Amino acid sequence: MAEETPEIAPSTEAPESPKTPKIKVRKPKQRACDERNEKGKLCAGHLKRWYDLTPEIEAVVGKGAEIYRCEFCKILFRPDPKQLPNSFTLRY
């Protein structure tokens, strides 16, 4: 009996490039995510200030930008342009 070794075909798929995350603008005084999933269910996750930006995100939004991220669906939100920035508000 001759043993046949299965040949591994070279993969023709290209490696996935890092996806740019979805970035939305917060509405005035918005505190919860308003994104809907494919079934139409509202996410309603709390928007938390995100300080640990990855290098890919920093390249898109800028270094030291004020960014909020949904705790469940991880969508990024820029601050409301009409609202004053919350940076450095808790200085003593």
VEXSEDREN-996755 format. One record per residue: residue in one letter; residue number from 1; x, y, z of N, C-alpha, C in turn; chain. Coordinates in pm, whole numbers, plus 50000, padded with zeros to 5 digits. Atoms other than C-alpha are relative to their C-alpha. Example, Ala and Ser with C-alpha at 12.3 -4.5 7.8 and 13.67 -1.06 7.14 Angstrom:
BEGIN
  code  pos   n_xx   n_yy   n_zz  ca_xx  ca_yy  ca_zz   c_xx   c_yy   c_zz  unit
     A    1  50089  49881  50000  51230  49550  50780  50090  50120  50000     A
     S    2  49918  49881  49994  51367  49894  50714  49923  50109  50073     A
END
This chain:
BEGIN
  code  pos   n_xx   n_yy   n_zz  ca_xx  ca_yy  ca_zz   c_xx   c_yy   c_zz  unit
     M    1  50083  49882  50000  50000  50000  50000  50088  50125  50000     A
     A    2  49927  49875  50007  50134  50335  49903  49921  50107  50075     A
     E    3  50067  49894  49924  50057  50614  50144  50008  50128  49920     A
     E    4  50005  49873  50072  49945  50930  49977  49991  50113  50101     A
     T    5  50007  49883  49912  50011  51259  50146  49910  50103  49934     A
     P    6  50087  49899  50060  49741  51517  50095  50079  50126  49967     A
     E    7  49931  49879  50042  49867  51814  49902  49926  50122  50054     A
     I    8  50060  49877  49947  49808  52150  50060  50007  50104  49889     A
     A    9  50006  49899  50106  49692  52397  49802  50038  50136  50058     A
     P   10  49966  49866  49950  49840  52744  49835  49874  50085  50009     A
     S   11  50121  49920  49981  49585  52984  49970  50002  50118  49904     A
     T   12  50012  49891  50096  49462  53231  49714  49937  50123  50064     A
     E   13  50062  49887  49933  49297  53454  49972  50107  50099  50043     A
     A   14  49907  49896  49956  49468  53783  50039  49982  50019  50150     A
     P   15  50017  49975  49857  49538  53859  50403  49910  50122  50022     A
     E   16  50094  49891  49975  49271  54080  50553  50075  50124  50045     A
     S   17  49941  49874  49958  49368  54442  50580  49924  50049  50122     A
     P   18  50071  49952  49883  49286  54612  50909  49887  50094  49959     A
     K   19  50119  49922  50033  48936  54754  50885  50001  50132  50075     A
     T   20  50018  49873  49932  48877  55118  50962  49869  49992  50076     A
     P   21  50124  50011  49922  48624  55127  51245  49901  50109  49961     A
     K   22  50106  49904  50028  48294  55305  51206  50012  50115  50100     A
     I   23  49988  49882  49914  48317  55661  51342  49879  50088  49974     A
     K   24  50119  49916  50009  48003  55862  51414  50022  50125  50086     A
     V   25  49995  49878  49918  47941  56207  51565  49888  49992  50102     A
     R   26  50101  50003  49893  47763  56223  51899  49898  50110  49979     A
     K   27  50105  49898  50000  47433  56406  51915  50014  50081  50129     A
     P   28  49988  49921  49876  47395  56683  52175  49955  49921  50122     A
     K   29  50025  50067  49871  47410  56533  52527  49976  49849  49987     A
     Q   30  50020  50144  50020  47411  56176  52386  50093  49922  50093     A
     R   31  49921  50081  49908  47526  55917  52642  49994  49852  49967     A
     A   32  50014  50141  50036  47412  55588  52487  50009  49984  49849     A
     C   33  49983  50029  50141  47485  55426  52151  49863  49989  49932     A
     D   34  50127  50004  50074  47212  55465  51888  50009  49911  49876     A
     E   35  49979  50089  50115  47341  55200  51646  49903  49881  50009     A
     R   36  50088  50117  50007  47105  54924  51532  50072  49886  49931     A
     N   37  49936  50115  50061  47218  54571  51447  49920  49955  49878     A
     E   38  50066  50047  50123  47113  54365  51143  49854  49962  50022     A
     K   39  50139  50033  49970  46790  54263  51321  49916  50123  50035     A
     G   40  50070  49877  49967  46701  54624  51401  49996  50029  50149     A
     K   41  49999  49980  49856  46769  54594  51775  50098  50112  50035     A
     L   42  49919  49887  49958  46906  54909  51939  50110  49952  50096     A
     C   43  49887  50041  49917  47251  54864  52098  49987  50059  50141     A
     A   44  50018  49927  49874  47206  55127  52375  50114  49981  50099     A
     G   45  49885  50010  49912  47557  55070  52513  50047  50138  50044     A
     H   46  49953  49873  49946  47710  55343  52730  50124  50046  49922     A
     L   47  49884  49945  50070  47955  55572  52548  50103  50042  50104     A
     K   48  49895  49973  49903  48278  55579  52743  50118  50069  49932     A
     R   49  49883  49932  50053  48574  55809  52691  50111  49898  49981     A
     W   50  49899  50099  50034  48847  55609  52521  50135  50069  49990     A
     Y   51  49868  49936  49995  49203  55709  52608  50107  49919  49930     A
     D   52  49896  50087  50056  49403  55409  52480  49976  49976  49852     A
     L   53  50020  50012  50144  49388  55474  52108  50110  49914  49939     A
     T   54  49902  50080  50072  49557  55218  51884  50065  50087  49893     A
     P   55  49935  49919  50104  49804  55349  51623  49914  50016  49873     A
     E   56  50086  49990  50118  49553  55271  51344  49891  50106  50020     A
     I   57  50105  49903  49969  49283  55479  51516  50060  50140  50007     A
     E   58  49935  49869  49991  49526  55763  51594  50028  50057  49862     A
     A   59  49973  49953  50136  49613  55781  51224  49874  50059  49937     A
     V   60  50126  49952  50057  49244  55838  51143  49948  50124  50071     A
     V   61  50062  49892  49923  49130  56069  51426  50099  50104  50048     A
     G   62  49899  49906  49953  49457  56236  51525  50046  49966  50141     A
     K   63  49942  50031  49870  49681  56211  51828  49935  50086  50108     A
     G   64  50060  49928  49888  49516  56304  52157  49859  50047  49977     A
     A   65  50137  49958  50029  49168  56338  52007  49905  49949  50108     A
     E   66  50104  50042  49905  48861  56318  52230  49909  49902  49927     A
     I   67  50077  50106  50066  48698  55987  52131  49923  49921  50105     A
     Y   68  50084  50083  49914  48416  55789  52288  49975  49869  49927     A
     R   69  50023  50130  50062  48353  55417  52230  49886  49930  50072     A
     C   70  50111  50075  49943  48041  55208  52281  50055  49877  50071     A
     E   71  49948  50112  49923  48094  54943  52547  49962  49865  49940     A
     F   72  50043  50128  50057  47910  54673  52346  50045  49983  49855     A
     C   73  49972  50020  50143  47945  54727  51970  50132  50063  49955     A
     K   74  49866  49944  50023  48279  54918  51991  50007  50103  49887     A
     I   75  50000  49893  50099  48174  55191  51746  50056  50126  50066     A
     L   76  49938  49878  49948  48371  55514  51789  49911  50120  49973     A
     F   77  50078  49878  50013  48206  55851  51841  50091  50120  50022     A
     R   78  49934  49872  49980  48354  56196  51794  49908  50085  50086     A
     P   79  50087  49917  49917  48229  56462  52037  49910  50090  49916     A
     D   80  50092  49907  50065  47940  56690  51950  50074  50131  49973     A
     P   81  49924  49878  50030  48092  56991  51769  49945  50125  50070     A
     K   82  50060  49884  49934  47849  57232  51943  50028  50002  50151     A
     Q   83  49977  50011  49856  47946  57111  52292  50147  50029  50030     A
     L   84  49862  49974  49960  48257  57229  52477  50072  49869  50026     A
     P   85  49927  50125  49975  48532  56965  52499  50007  49969  50149     A
     N   86  49994  50045  49861  48546  56760  52819  50143  49977  50047     A
     S   87  49862  50020  49961  48923  56746  52821  50041  50101  50107     A
     F   88  49944  49917  49894  49091  56884  53133  49894  50072  50083     A
     T   89  50103  49935  49919  48764  56964  53312  50015  49969  50148     A
     L   90  49987  50040  49861  48866  56789  53634  50136  50036  50058     A
     R   91  49872  49955  49945  49175  56990  53722  49976  50062  50136     A
     Y   92  50013  49945  49866  49230  57080  54085  50110  50098  50028     A
END
